[in-house]
Amino acid sequence: MSYFRLRLMRLGKGLDLVSLNSRLLSLRGLASVFDNWPTLLKIFFLGGYTRATLHDQYGNKLLLEIDRVSLRRAIVLARALRNSDRYELTNEAINLCFDKYHEEFKLSEILSGDYAGFEYFMGMCWLAVFGAALRPDGDLYYRVSLDGLNWSVRKGRLGDFYCGPCLSRVFEPYEYRSWFLQILAQGGNFVDVGANVGGYTVRAAKLGANVIALEPDSENFALLLKNLALNDCPNVHPFSVAAGSSEHKAALYAPDEAGHSYSLVAGGGKLREYVDVKTLDEVVAGAIGESKIQLTKIDVEGNEFDVVVGATNVLKRSRYLMIEMWPENKERLLKSMKELGFKLADVGRSWRVTNEINLLFRRARS
């Protein structure tokens, strides 16, 4: 689903979860990696400024200047590092340790710099904590191996980490485990509208599903093909098109500055490129004819109603539908779901909080 939309939720709610919904985990994280965690806890609730000492398992220490803003980031970091032996402190920096490779970050800059830089660092941090193998692949890419899958990710592109190797662990673990794995346990046809770099497409293929994947952005599509090749996924039909209500050319926009996701809805975003648009009914019919579909996933950054208009036949043959619904489209989409014979089966979760953007529907009459 949309990285950008979920991070807005987490920015508004997620960091508050540190004190509201996850106090115990936060306290344990602080106590395990910071020597003077009681002072940090005081700053979190009352504000202020202090110097704090971060330590690693080797006895190395790093002195940091901490205020309330950087402390919120330090708490997120501490929770990740709490039981990890995949980092070490040296030369005023933190080294994230991968198999035969270390990546160095100046931690004071990470904690006080721009939010996108911190989020990218945390993506790398989670890969290290999970024991991923990571190494440079030329000047612009990393090669990542995690959970038996291989990924090519662009340096500096957090979306590639979260929508690829970290999708099942950090980005959408609830949706992945409770919906996706259960529904596709026995394979079947899977339609992935907004495949991005292949997070769901690759995993579905490895489960034995026959996949139809649509991704309009040319750079994402190239990386999708690369990830399919890296994981030997012959049972995938990839299409470099956007889904819509009719066949035409349309402008694709980057709605967020970091460029994690792209949309046919302008929304103040920057023009990225012009892409081909086709109805989902047309694309799927050309790939699998009139076969039944076990699961359809729609993640198109605000253009979901237009996709549904051009996917009537596909959705009538789909047993389940995973869809990201932007609030402004929700009322008319819920009406469309009822008319198509779907009932709401579950609502997504993000950081243990209900995420009403991601919804799962099941056909009332299979």
N, C-alpha and C positions, 0 to 999 in steps of 0.2 A: 504494500500500500504506500501512500505518499509519505516519503520521509519528511518533506517540508511541513505538511499539515500536522503530523504527529509531533514534530519537534516544537511547533507553536503551542500545542497542548501541554507538552512537558515543560516548556519555558514558563507558561502561565501557571501550571499546576505542579509539574514534576519536581522542580527544585523545592517547593514547599513540602513535598512528600518526605523530604529528608527529616523535617521536624514533626510532620503530622502523621504520616502513615508508616514510616520506617525508622522510628527513633532508635530502636534497639540495634538494627543493622548499622546505622550511622555511628552510634556510640562505639560499637565494637570495632568498626573500621578506623575511627579516629584513634582509639586506644591502642590499636595494634601497630600503627605505623608512625604516630606522632608522640614524642616524648612528653610534651606539655599539653595534652588534649583537654584537661579541664579548663585551661585558659581559653583555648579555641572554642570550646562549647559556650563559654561566657560571652565571647565576642559574637557568636552566632545569634544569641538571643538579645544581647544588649548593645551590640555594635562596638566600635573601637578599632584598635590596631595593636599588633604585637609581633614579636619574632618567634617563629615556631621551628622546631627541629624534626625533620623527617628522617627516619632510619630504615635501613634495609637489613636483610638476614645475615649480612656479612659484617655488621657493626659499623658500616659507613654511615655518615650523617650529612644532612644538607640543611643549612639554615635559610629559612624563607621569611620574607616580610609578608605578613598576612593581615588583611582587613576583611570586612564583612563580605565584600564581593568575591575576593579571591578565596575566602574560606568556603563559600558555597561550592566552588569548584574543587577545592581540596577535599571536601567531604565526599563528593562523587568519586574522586580519585582514590581516596582511602578505602572506600567500599570495594572498589575493584582490586586493590592491592592486598586486601586484608589477609588472605591465605596464599598469597602468590610468592613463588621464588623466581619469578621471571623478570625481575628488574634489579638493578644495582645503581648506587649513587656514586658519582665521581665527577670531579672538576666542575662543581656547581650545576651539574646536569643529572638527568635520570636516563639511564640506558635501558631500553626495553629489549629483552633477550629472546631472540628467536633461534631456531636451530642453525648454528654456525653463522649467525649474523646478529649484530646489535644495531639498533637505531637510537641515536642520541637526541634528546630534547632539552633545551634550557628551561627548567621547570618554572623559574620565576617569571619568565616571559609568557609561558603557557597559562599560568594562573591569573595573570593580570592583563593579558592581551585580548584580542577580539574573540568573540564567542565561537565563531566558525573555526578558528585555529584550535581552540580548546576541544571542540567536538571532534575534530580530525585526530588530535592527539589521543582522545579517549577511544576512538575507533582502533587505532594502533595498539593502545593499551589492552583493550579487550582481546585482540588477537594474540598478544603475548600471554595474557593470563590464561587463555584457553589452550595454550600450548601449540599454536599454529606454527607451521614452518613458513617462513617468509624470507624472500631474497629479492634483490633488484633484478629486473628483467629489462635491461637497457636503461636509458635515461628517464623514461617517462612512465614505466610500469613496475609493479611488483608482481611476483608470482607467489600465490598463497595456497597452502594446502591445509585443510581443516576438515575433520569428520569424514575423511575418506574422499573428499572432493577437492578439485583443483580450480583455482580462479586466477584470472588476470585482472588486476585492478590498477587504475590510474593513480599515480602519485598525487597527493593533494585532494583527491576526490572521495570525501567521506561516504557519499552515496554508494560508491562501488563496494566499500567494505560492508555497509549495513544491508544493501540489497543483494549482496553476493554471499561471502563466507559467513557473515554474522547474522544473516536473516533469521535463522532458526534459534539463535541463542540470545540476541540482544534486541533486534529490531521488532520482530513480530513473533515471539516465542509462543504466545498463547494461540494465535491464529494458526501457526504452523503445526503445533502439536495436537491441539484439540479439534481443529477443522481439517486442515490439509492432509495430514498423515492418516487420519481416520478414514476420510472419504476416499482417498486414493490407495488405500492399503492393498486392494486387489487390482490396481491398475485401472484400465478404462480410458476413455477419451477425456482429455483436459484441454480447455481453451483458455489461454493466457493473454488477456487484452491489456497491454501495457507491461510487456515482459521485462523492460529495463535491461539489465545485464544478465538476466537469466536465473535469478535466485530461486524462483518457483519452477521455472521451466526445466532447469537442470535436475532439480530434486524430483520432479514428477517423472522425468524420463528414467532416472535411476530406480524409481519405484515400479517401473514397467509400464507406465502410462504412455499412450500415444498422444503427442502434444501438438497443438496448433498455437504458435506464438506470434503475436503482433507487437512490433516495436517500431515507431515511426522515426525516432531520432537516429540519424546515420551513424553517429559515433557510438551510441549505445548499442545499435544493431550490430556493428562490427565487433564490439566486445562480446555481445551475446553469441555470435558465431564462434568466436575464439574460445569462449567458455564451453560451448557445446563440443567443440573438437577436443579440448583438453580432457573432457570427461567421457568421451566416446559415447555420444548420444545420437544414434542413427534414427531413432523413432521420433524425431521432431520435425515439424513443418514450419520453418521460420518465414515470416513475411515482414518486409520493411514497409509497412503501411500503417496508417491510423484508421481506427474504426469510427464510423459515423452513420448518419442517416441516409447519405447518398454518395455517389462516386464523384469526386471533384479534387481539386488542389486546394490546400489550405496552409496558412501560416502557422508555424509551431513556435511557441514562446517559452522562454525560461522565466517562470514566475518568481523564483527565488534567486538571490544574488549568487549563492554558492553553486547553482546549476545542478541540484540533485534530481530534479524532476522537470518534465516539460509538458506543455498543455496546448491544446488548440484554443483555449480561452485566454485572451490577451491579459486581462487583469493587471495591467500596468507593467507586465514583464517585457523583457527585451526580445525582439524578433531573432529567432535562431536560424530557421531555414523554412523552405516551402516543401511540403510533403504530400504524397498521394493519400487520399482518403477513399475507403471502400466500405460497404456495409459488411458487418460481421457475417450475415447470412451468406453473402456471396463468397467471402473468403473461405469459410468453413465448408460450404457445399463443394467447393473445388478441391478441398483436401480430403474430406471423409464422407462426402455425399450426405445421406440422410441418417447416418448412424447415431445411436443414442450417445449422450454426453454425460459423463459422471459429474464433472465439475467445470463450471465456467467462472473465471476470475476477471473482474473489471476494475482497473485502477488507472484512471485517465485524467486525473487532476481537474475535475470540474466539468468535464465533457460527458459524464456518464449518461445523462438523459438522452443525448444525441446518439450514443452508442446503442442504448436499449431500443430506440426507435428503429434502428437498422438491424436489429438482432432478434426479431420476434420468433422466427423459426428456430434459431439456435437455442433460445431460452425455453421454448416449449419442449425441446428435446433434452434439456439439462435437468439432471436430478437435483443438483445443488448449485447455488450461486454465491460466491464471495464478491462483495462489491464495496468499494469506498464511495460513500455518499457525502458530498459537500452539503453543508446545512441549507444553502439556498436552493438545492435541488431535491431535498429529501421528501417534501410533501408530495410532489407529483410522481417521484420515483416509487414511493410506497404504494401509491394508487396503481401504478403500472405493474408492480410486483403482484398485487392482489388480482388484477385482471389477467395476468399470465399464469395464475394458479400457484403462486409461491406463498409460503408462510414464513414469518421470521423465526429462525431457529436459535440464534445466539447473537450476542453483541461482543465485539472485540474488547480486549483488555490491554492497557498500556501502563506499565509500572504498578500493577495490582489495582489499577483504577479503571472503571468502565470507560471504554473508548467508543463513543457513539458514531464515529466516522466509519469504522469497519463493521460490516454486518454480514451475517450468514443467513441465507434463505434456503429452505427445502421445499421441493415441489409437493404440494398437498396431495396430488394424485400422481404417483410414480408410474 
